[in-house]
């Protein structure tokens, strides 16, 4: 990845496209944590790719490209949420045909994740699903590392509680501290 980033920094457009291709699924999933509409997700992804391309020269350390890109993506998602002036509760919609493909436990997991308050959900997803470390999450979300650590710990406790009672809670009721 670092080699591709260095090539892209030197103006290699194919290297930039390869970087985006390697990260597009993860970018989509992160945008999905914030946005409900496929159109909004598409807009966020397009704006992120364009911003990354235009501002690649501002990247100080190629090793942190992914963190930098995810931070830009999250900022675009937040901009879209602000412009829509509505609070979005992420839903996972499956058609009958698709639901056979997905494991029942995975569906339940995402249902429970989606019930968490936003401040916990983003951190849990970035850490537990995508493997970002506390320092990286702190940079992406622009919050203190101690805050990330505390929210991660509390979020895991809430997730555990919510998972135990997932069949009891009504659809899309948020789990808050």
VENHUFEN-V893832 format. One record per residue. RES is the residue in three letters. SS is DSSP state (h for helix, s for strand, l for the rest). NEAR is the number of other C-alpha atoms within 12 Angstrom. Layout:
BEGIN
res=RES ss=SS near=NEAR
res=RES ss=SS near=NEAR
END
This chain:
BEGIN
res=UNK ss=l near=21
res=UNK ss=h near=18
res=UNK ss=h near=17
res=UNK ss=h near=25
res=UNK ss=h near=34
res=UNK ss=h near=25
res=UNK ss=h near=21
res=UNK ss=h near=28
res=UNK ss=h near=27
res=UNK ss=l near=16
res=UNK ss=l near=17
res=UNK ss=l near=18
res=UNK ss=h near=19
res=UNK ss=h near=18
res=UNK ss=h near=22
res=UNK ss=h near=30
res=UNK ss=h near=22
res=UNK ss=h near=20
res=UNK ss=h near=31
res=UNK ss=h near=30
res=UNK ss=h near=18
res=UNK ss=h near=17
res=UNK ss=h near=25
res=UNK ss=h near=25
res=UNK ss=h near=17
res=UNK ss=h near=26
res=UNK ss=h near=36
res=UNK ss=h near=32
res=UNK ss=h near=30
res=UNK ss=h near=39
res=UNK ss=h near=42
res=UNK ss=h near=35
res=UNK ss=h near=41
res=UNK ss=h near=40
res=UNK ss=l near=38
res=UNK ss=l near=28
res=UNK ss=l near=24
res=UNK ss=h near=20
res=UNK ss=h near=16
res=UNK ss=h near=28
res=UNK ss=h near=32
res=UNK ss=h near=26
res=UNK ss=h near=25
res=UNK ss=h near=38
res=UNK ss=h near=36
res=UNK ss=h near=23
res=UNK ss=h near=26
res=UNK ss=h near=35
res=UNK ss=h near=32
res=UNK ss=h near=20
res=UNK ss=h near=24
res=UNK ss=h near=32
res=UNK ss=h near=29
res=UNK ss=h near=17
res=UNK ss=l near=19
res=UNK ss=h near=30
res=UNK ss=h near=19
res=UNK ss=h near=16
res=UNK ss=l near=23
res=UNK ss=l near=15
res=UNK ss=l near=16
res=UNK ss=h near=24
res=UNK ss=h near=17
res=UNK ss=h near=23
res=UNK ss=h near=33
res=UNK ss=h near=34
res=UNK ss=h near=33
res=UNK ss=h near=33
res=UNK ss=h near=41
res=UNK ss=h near=39
res=UNK ss=h near=33
res=UNK ss=h near=34
res=UNK ss=h near=41
res=UNK ss=h near=36
res=UNK ss=h near=27
res=UNK ss=h near=32
res=UNK ss=h near=38
res=UNK ss=h near=31
res=UNK ss=h near=23
res=UNK ss=h near=29
res=UNK ss=h near=25
res=UNK ss=h near=16
res=UNK ss=h near=12
res=UNK ss=h near=15
res=UNK ss=l near=10
res=UNK ss=l near=14
res=UNK ss=l near=17
res=UNK ss=l near=26
res=UNK ss=l near=28
res=UNK ss=l near=32
res=UNK ss=l near=27
res=UNK ss=l near=28
res=UNK ss=l near=18
res=UNK ss=l near=16
res=UNK ss=l near=10
res=UNK ss=h near=9
res=UNK ss=h near=9
res=UNK ss=h near=13
res=UNK ss=h near=16
res=UNK ss=h near=12
res=UNK ss=h near=13
res=UNK ss=l near=18
res=UNK ss=l near=13
res=UNK ss=h near=14
res=UNK ss=h near=14
res=UNK ss=h near=17
res=UNK ss=h near=22
res=UNK ss=h near=24
res=UNK ss=h near=29
res=UNK ss=h near=32
res=UNK ss=h near=33
res=UNK ss=h near=41
res=UNK ss=h near=43
res=UNK ss=h near=40
res=UNK ss=h near=38
res=UNK ss=s near=40
res=UNK ss=l near=32
res=UNK ss=h near=28
res=UNK ss=h near=31
res=UNK ss=h near=36
res=UNK ss=h near=38
res=UNK ss=h near=40
res=UNK ss=h near=44
res=UNK ss=h near=39
res=UNK ss=h near=35
res=UNK ss=h near=36
res=UNK ss=h near=27
res=UNK ss=h near=22
res=UNK ss=h near=20
res=UNK ss=l near=23
res=UNK ss=l near=16
res=UNK ss=l near=28
res=UNK ss=l near=22
res=UNK ss=h near=30
res=UNK ss=h near=23
res=UNK ss=h near=29
res=UNK ss=h near=36
res=UNK ss=h near=28
res=UNK ss=h near=27
res=UNK ss=h near=31
res=UNK ss=h near=31
res=UNK ss=l near=22
res=UNK ss=l near=20
res=UNK ss=l near=17
res=UNK ss=h near=20
res=UNK ss=h near=15
res=UNK ss=h near=22
res=UNK ss=h near=32
res=UNK ss=h near=24
res=UNK ss=h near=20
res=UNK ss=h near=32
res=UNK ss=h near=32
res=UNK ss=h near=22
res=UNK ss=h near=24
res=UNK ss=h near=35
res=UNK ss=h near=30
res=UNK ss=h near=21
res=UNK ss=h near=29
res=UNK ss=h near=35
res=UNK ss=h near=20
res=UNK ss=h near=22
res=UNK ss=h near=31
res=UNK ss=h near=27
res=UNK ss=h near=15
res=UNK ss=l near=20
res=UNK ss=l near=28
res=UNK ss=l near=16
res=UNK ss=l near=13
res=UNK ss=l near=18
res=UNK ss=l near=14
res=UNK ss=l near=19
res=UNK ss=l near=23
res=UNK ss=l near=22
res=UNK ss=l near=28
res=UNK ss=s near=32
res=UNK ss=l near=23
res=UNK ss=l near=19
END
